[in-house]
Amino acid sequence: MSSLPADAPTPADAADAPPPPPLDFKRRKIQKMPLMKFVPGGYAARNILPASILPRALNPVYVECEDTRDIPLTWYGILWNSKVLLDYAVKQGWAVRSKLSQLGAYDIVPTWDRLKRHYYAKHGIAIRVRDVWAEQHDRVTKIVTFYHNREMPAWTKKQRFVVFDTLTEMGYMPGEAQWYLDAGEDL
C-alpha cells in the first residue's frame, strides 16, 4: 500500500510536469559600516580581541574600505600547543620520529615543517605560526593560524569548513579557536 496521494506524479509523469516557478530571490545587500579609526599606540583593537567571532569593525566584508590593508590585521587560530599538533600529525601519518630521544617519541620541529607542507598539499590552505597580542595586552604569544581577516572576502564556506573540521580533528570544540590581533599592529 502506497503512502503517496493518488494524484501525486510518478517518476514517469514527472517529465510532463511543468517546471517550478522561477525563484524571485534577491541577495540582500550588506550594509557596510564606516572604517573605525584606530590610533597607533592605542588599545581599541586589542580591547576587542581575542574573540571567537571576528568583530564587524575588523571584518572587511562589513567595513567600507578601499583596501583591506586599511583594517588592522587579525589572525584566526589556536594557541601553539606542540602536543596537540604532534597528535594531529600522528593521526594523519605526517609525524617525524625523533632521532635523539627515547623510542617512539616525535620531534616537533621536522613534524611541524612536514605538517605544513602536507596540509597545504591536501587542502590548499597554509597553516602558519604568527606572533599575536595575548589576552593580557602587554605581551605577545604564538598561535597556529589558518587565515587572516584580510583574506575573508576571497574565502569560501568550503575552505572555512575545512578549517573547522581540522580544529575538530585536533580536539577543539567549536568556538575555541579565536581571532587575535597581529603583534605588528600597535592599535
Buried (B, 14 or more C-beta within 10 A) or exposed (E): EEEEEEEEEEEEEEEEEEEEEEEEEEEEEEEBEEBBEBEEEEEEBBEBBBEEEBBEBBBBEBBEEEEBEEBBBBBBBBBBBEEBBBBBBEEBEBBBEBEEEEEEEBBBEBBBEBBBEBBEEEBEBEBEBBBBBBEEEEEEBBBBBBBBBBEBEEBEEEBBEBBBEBBEEBEBEEEEBBBBBBBEBBB
